[in-house]
Amino acid sequence: MSKRTRRARKERVLVTGIGGNLGRAVARRLHRRYEVVGIDRRAVRHMPKDVDVEQVDIRRRRVEDVFRRQRLDAVVHLNIMHDPRSRQDEHHQFNIVGTQKVFELCAEHRVPKVVVLSSADVYGPDPRNDQFLKEDAALMGGQKFEAIRDLIALDMFCNTFFWRHPEIETVILRPVHIVGRVNNAPSRYLRLERPPTILGFDPMVQLIHVEDVVSAIEKALTPGIRGVFNLAGPSPVPLSLILGRLGRSPRPMPEPMLKWMLSTAWSLKLSDWPVPELDHIKYICMVDDSLARKQLGFAHEHGLESILRELGQGVRR
């Protein structure tokens, strides 16, 4: 028997949405231990040479060929649209129909593990929230923000899949605001030189570095792990403290004025900030991540100083 035959086969992991910043970070981490296969409808660049990438839309039939050809040991599902300007029907088709397709193929091809990235935004910022929300809290984030409704529907579908297919270890991760080398709403807001704030409000905020999210995804691939887990980084701090430590010059405004300005800028396509996003700089939405720390063995490595140092490197005027 040759050495190549005797060598143990690396487990093969499919990463959907591998072309995004988070997808690339996941691929760079996982390819050291796993054989990584990636799919994305976008062209994918700057990937490790041993990562096999195919340009495929998860809603199309071609994605079935990927599952048929590859003997997958796990799927990490990151291919979720977060563009608030996309049409609602396109948003629904991609997030819900696409996710259902991926999960159906996982069941059909007996993939033993599925990890999906949701968000703590599904709980929704609200003055009535408990100080720290556990995984069984109501998902109320879609009451005002239409773009979150699909994410809630996706999260609930994955929960249903968890119970319908106990033979598949399904893991749902709900991280707080992800910052770092990502291009999302929290990172863009905190990089503004003069970010708007709502007069009279200073909510506590939780942040998590993108590399810590990658670590949680890696730990979620451990055999035997299943369930829903909140993810958080360093201890929460007031928004004003974060902005102060970043050296920003906030512009406190009365809420009606700020809503009018944001609505006008949105209508004129001068801003990608929908008005409901303001609730995130008004009310709390903090999570209890003790379950992830206990069962996943998750522990954040990037403290507040590290996060702020990285955010401070890119200021938008």
Secondary structure as a PSIPRED ss2 file (coil, helix, strand):
# PSIPRED VFORMAT (PSIPRED V4.0)

   1 M C   1.000  0.000  0.000
   2 S C   1.000  0.000  0.000
   3 K H   0.000  1.000  0.000
   4 R H   0.000  1.000  0.000
   5 T H   0.000  1.000  0.000
   6 R H   0.000  1.000  0.000
   7 R C   1.000  0.000  0.000
   8 A C   1.000  0.000  0.000
   9 R C   1.000  0.000  0.000
  10 K C   1.000  0.000  0.000
  11 E C   1.000  0.000  0.000
  12 R E   0.000  0.000  1.000
  13 V E   0.000  0.000  1.000
  14 L E   0.000  0.000  1.000
  15 V E   0.000  0.000  1.000
  16 T E   0.000  0.000  1.000
  17 G C   1.000  0.000  0.000
  18 I C   1.000  0.000  0.000
  19 G C   1.000  0.000  0.000
  20 G C   1.000  0.000  0.000
  21 N H   0.000  1.000  0.000
  22 L H   0.000  1.000  0.000
  23 G H   0.000  1.000  0.000
  24 R H   0.000  1.000  0.000
  25 A H   0.000  1.000  0.000
  26 V H   0.000  1.000  0.000
  27 A H   0.000  1.000  0.000
  28 R H   0.000  1.000  0.000
  29 R H   0.000  1.000  0.000
  30 L H   0.000  1.000  0.000
  31 H C   1.000  0.000  0.000
  32 R C   1.000  0.000  0.000
  33 R C   1.000  0.000  0.000
  34 Y C   1.000  0.000  0.000
  35 E E   0.000  0.000  1.000
  36 V E   0.000  0.000  1.000
  37 V E   0.000  0.000  1.000
  38 G E   0.000  0.000  1.000
  39 I E   0.000  0.000  1.000
  40 D E   0.000  0.000  1.000
  41 R C   1.000  0.000  0.000
  42 R C   1.000  0.000  0.000
  43 A C   1.000  0.000  0.000
  44 V C   1.000  0.000  0.000
  45 R C   1.000  0.000  0.000
  46 H C   1.000  0.000  0.000
  47 M C   1.000  0.000  0.000
  48 P C   1.000  0.000  0.000
  49 K C   1.000  0.000  0.000
  50 D C   1.000  0.000  0.000
  51 V C   1.000  0.000  0.000
  52 D E   0.000  0.000  1.000
  53 V E   0.000  0.000  1.000
  54 E E   0.000  0.000  1.000
  55 Q E   0.000  0.000  1.000
  56 V C   1.000  0.000  0.000
  57 D C   1.000  0.000  0.000
  58 I C   1.000  0.000  0.000
  59 R C   1.000  0.000  0.000
  60 R C   1.000  0.000  0.000
  61 R C   1.000  0.000  0.000
  62 R H   0.000  1.000  0.000
  63 V H   0.000  1.000  0.000
  64 E H   0.000  1.000  0.000
  65 D H   0.000  1.000  0.000
  66 V H   0.000  1.000  0.000
  67 F H   0.000  1.000  0.000
  68 R H   0.000  1.000  0.000
  69 R H   0.000  1.000  0.000
  70 Q C   1.000  0.000  0.000
  71 R C   1.000  0.000  0.000
  72 L C   1.000  0.000  0.000
  73 D C   1.000  0.000  0.000
  74 A E   0.000  0.000  1.000
  75 V E   0.000  0.000  1.000
  76 V E   0.000  0.000  1.000
  77 H E   0.000  0.000  1.000
  78 L C   1.000  0.000  0.000
  79 N C   1.000  0.000  0.000
  80 I C   1.000  0.000  0.000
  81 M C   1.000  0.000  0.000
  82 H C   1.000  0.000  0.000
  83 D C   1.000  0.000  0.000
  84 P C   1.000  0.000  0.000
  85 R C   1.000  0.000  0.000
  86 S C   1.000  0.000  0.000
  87 R C   1.000  0.000  0.000
  88 Q H   0.000  1.000  0.000
  89 D H   0.000  1.000  0.000
  90 E H   0.000  1.000  0.000
  91 H H   0.000  1.000  0.000
  92 H H   0.000  1.000  0.000
  93 Q H   0.000  1.000  0.000
  94 F H   0.000  1.000  0.000
  95 N H   0.000  1.000  0.000
  96 I H   0.000  1.000  0.000
  97 V H   0.000  1.000  0.000
  98 G H   0.000  1.000  0.000
  99 T H   0.000  1.000  0.000
 100 Q H   0.000  1.000  0.000
 101 K H   0.000  1.000  0.000
 102 V H   0.000  1.000  0.000
 103 F H   0.000  1.000  0.000
 104 E H   0.000  1.000  0.000
 105 L H   0.000  1.000  0.000
 106 C H   0.000  1.000  0.000
 107 A H   0.000  1.000  0.000
 108 E H   0.000  1.000  0.000
 109 H C   1.000  0.000  0.000
 110 R C   1.000  0.000  0.000
 111 V C   1.000  0.000  0.000
 112 P C   1.000  0.000  0.000
 113 K E   0.000  0.000  1.000
 114 V E   0.000  0.000  1.000
 115 V E   0.000  0.000  1.000
 116 V E   0.000  0.000  1.000
 117 L E   0.000  0.000  1.000
 118 S C   1.000  0.000  0.000
 119 S C   1.000  0.000  0.000
 120 A H   0.000  1.000  0.000
 121 D H   0.000  1.000  0.000
 122 V H   0.000  1.000  0.000
 123 Y C   1.000  0.000  0.000
 124 G C   1.000  0.000  0.000
 125 P C   1.000  0.000  0.000
 126 D C   1.000  0.000  0.000
 127 P C   1.000  0.000  0.000
 128 R C   1.000  0.000  0.000
 129 N C   1.000  0.000  0.000
 130 D C   1.000  0.000  0.000
 131 Q C   1.000  0.000  0.000
 132 F C   1.000  0.000  0.000
 133 L E   0.000  0.000  1.000
 134 K C   1.000  0.000  0.000
 135 E C   1.000  0.000  0.000
 136 D C   1.000  0.000  0.000
 137 A C   1.000  0.000  0.000
 138 A C   1.000  0.000  0.000
 139 L C   1.000  0.000  0.000
 140 M C   1.000  0.000  0.000
 141 G C   1.000  0.000  0.000
 142 G C   1.000  0.000  0.000
 143 Q C   1.000  0.000  0.000
 144 K C   1.000  0.000  0.000
 145 F C   1.000  0.000  0.000
 146 E H   0.000  1.000  0.000
 147 A H   0.000  1.000  0.000
 148 I H   0.000  1.000  0.000
 149 R H   0.000  1.000  0.000
 150 D H   0.000  1.000  0.000
 151 L H   0.000  1.000  0.000
 152 I H   0.000  1.000  0.000
 153 A H   0.000  1.000  0.000
 154 L H   0.000  1.000  0.000
 155 D H   0.000  1.000  0.000
 156 M H   0.000  1.000  0.000
 157 F H   0.000  1.000  0.000
 158 C H   0.000  1.000  0.000
 159 N H   0.000  1.000  0.000
 160 T H   0.000  1.000  0.000
 161 F H   0.000  1.000  0.000
 162 F H   0.000  1.000  0.000
 163 W H   0.000  1.000  0.000
 164 R H   0.000  1.000  0.000
 165 H C   1.000  0.000  0.000
 166 P C   1.000  0.000  0.000
 167 E C   1.000  0.000  0.000
 168 I C   1.000  0.000  0.000
 169 E E   0.000  0.000  1.000
 170 T E   0.000  0.000  1.000
 171 V E   0.000  0.000  1.000
 172 I E   0.000  0.000  1.000
 173 L E   0.000  0.000  1.000
 174 R E   0.000  0.000  1.000
 175 P E   0.000  0.000  1.000
 176 V C   1.000  0.000  0.000
 177 H E   0.000  0.000  1.000
 178 I E   0.000  0.000  1.000
 179 V E   0.000  0.000  1.000
 180 G C   1.000  0.000  0.000
 181 R C   1.000  0.000  0.000
 182 V C   1.000  0.000  0.000
 183 N C   1.000  0.000  0.000
 184 N C   1.000  0.000  0.000
 185 A H   0.000  1.000  0.000
 186 P H   0.000  1.000  0.000
 187 S H   0.000  1.000  0.000
 188 R H   0.000  1.000  0.000
 189 Y H   0.000  1.000  0.000
 190 L H   0.000  1.000  0.000
 191 R C   1.000  0.000  0.000
 192 L E   0.000  0.000  1.000
 193 E C   1.000  0.000  0.000
 194 R C   1.000  0.000  0.000
 195 P C   1.000  0.000  0.000
 196 P E   0.000  0.000  1.000
 197 T E   0.000  0.000  1.000
 198 I E   0.000  0.000  1.000
 199 L C   1.000  0.000  0.000
 200 G C   1.000  0.000  0.000
 201 F C   1.000  0.000  0.000
 202 D C   1.000  0.000  0.000
 203 P C   1.000  0.000  0.000
 204 M E   0.000  0.000  1.000
 205 V E   0.000  0.000  1.000
 206 Q C   1.000  0.000  0.000
 207 L E   0.000  0.000  1.000
 208 I E   0.000  0.000  1.000
 209 H E   0.000  0.000  1.000
 210 V H   0.000  1.000  0.000
 211 E H   0.000  1.000  0.000
 212 D H   0.000  1.000  0.000
 213 V H   0.000  1.000  0.000
 214 V H   0.000  1.000  0.000
 215 S H   0.000  1.000  0.000
 216 A H   0.000  1.000  0.000
 217 I H   0.000  1.000  0.000
 218 E H   0.000  1.000  0.000
 219 K H   0.000  1.000  0.000
 220 A H   0.000  1.000  0.000
 221 L C   1.000  0.000  0.000
 222 T C   1.000  0.000  0.000
 223 P C   1.000  0.000  0.000
 224 G C   1.000  0.000  0.000
 225 I C   1.000  0.000  0.000
 226 R C   1.000  0.000  0.000
 227 G E   0.000  0.000  1.000
 228 V E   0.000  0.000  1.000
 229 F E   0.000  0.000  1.000
 230 N E   0.000  0.000  1.000
 231 L E   0.000  0.000  1.000
 232 A C   1.000  0.000  0.000
 233 G C   1.000  0.000  0.000
 234 P C   1.000  0.000  0.000
 235 S C   1.000  0.000  0.000
 236 P C   1.000  0.000  0.000
 237 V E   0.000  0.000  1.000
 238 P E   0.000  0.000  1.000
 239 L H   0.000  1.000  0.000
 240 S H   0.000  1.000  0.000
 241 L H   0.000  1.000  0.000
 242 I H   0.000  1.000  0.000
 243 L H   0.000  1.000  0.000
 244 G H   0.000  1.000  0.000
 245 R H   0.000  1.000  0.000
 246 L C   1.000  0.000  0.000
 247 G C   1.000  0.000  0.000
 248 R C   1.000  0.000  0.000
 249 S C   1.000  0.000  0.000
 250 P C   1.000  0.000  0.000
 251 R E   0.000  0.000  1.000
 252 P E   0.000  0.000  1.000
 253 M E   0.000  0.000  1.000
 254 P C   1.000  0.000  0.000
 255 E H   0.000  1.000  0.000
 256 P H   0.000  1.000  0.000
 257 M H   0.000  1.000  0.000
 258 L H   0.000  1.000  0.000
 259 K H   0.000  1.000  0.000
 260 W H   0.000  1.000  0.000
 261 M H   0.000  1.000  0.000
 262 L H   0.000  1.000  0.000
 263 S H   0.000  1.000  0.000
 264 T H   0.000  1.000  0.000
 265 A H   0.000  1.000  0.000
 266 W H   0.000  1.000  0.000
 267 S H   0.000  1.000  0.000
 268 L C   1.000  0.000  0.000
 269 K C   1.000  0.000  0.000
 270 L C   1.000  0.000  0.000
 271 S C   1.000  0.000  0.000
 272 D C   1.000  0.000  0.000
 273 W C   1.000  0.000  0.000
 274 P C   1.000  0.000  0.000
 275 V H   0.000  1.000  0.000
 276 P H   0.000  1.000  0.000
 277 E H   0.000  1.000  0.000
 278 L H   0.000  1.000  0.000
 279 D H   0.000  1.000  0.000
 280 H H   0.000  1.000  0.000
 281 I H   0.000  1.000  0.000
 282 K C   1.000  0.000  0.000
 283 Y C   1.000  0.000  0.000
 284 I C   1.000  0.000  0.000
 285 C C   1.000  0.000  0.000
 286 M C   1.000  0.000  0.000
 287 V E   0.000  0.000  1.000
 288 D C   1.000  0.000  0.000
 289 D C   1.000  0.000  0.000
 290 S H   0.000  1.000  0.000
 291 L H   0.000  1.000  0.000
 292 A H   0.000  1.000  0.000
 293 R H   0.000  1.000  0.000
 294 K H   0.000  1.000  0.000
 295 Q H   0.000  1.000  0.000
 296 L H   0.000  1.000  0.000
 297 G C   1.000  0.000  0.000
 298 F C   1.000  0.000  0.000
 299 A C   1.000  0.000  0.000
 300 H C   1.000  0.000  0.000
 301 E C   1.000  0.000  0.000
 302 H C   1.000  0.000  0.000
 303 G C   1.000  0.000  0.000
 304 L H   0.000  1.000  0.000
 305 E H   0.000  1.000  0.000
 306 S H   0.000  1.000  0.000
 307 I H   0.000  1.000  0.000
 308 L H   0.000  1.000  0.000
 309 R H   0.000  1.000  0.000
 310 E H   0.000  1.000  0.000
 311 L H   0.000  1.000  0.000
 312 G C   1.000  0.000  0.000
 313 Q C   1.000  0.000  0.000
 314 G C   1.000  0.000  0.000
 315 V C   1.000  0.000  0.000
 316 R E   0.000  0.000  1.000
 317 R C   1.000  0.000  0.000
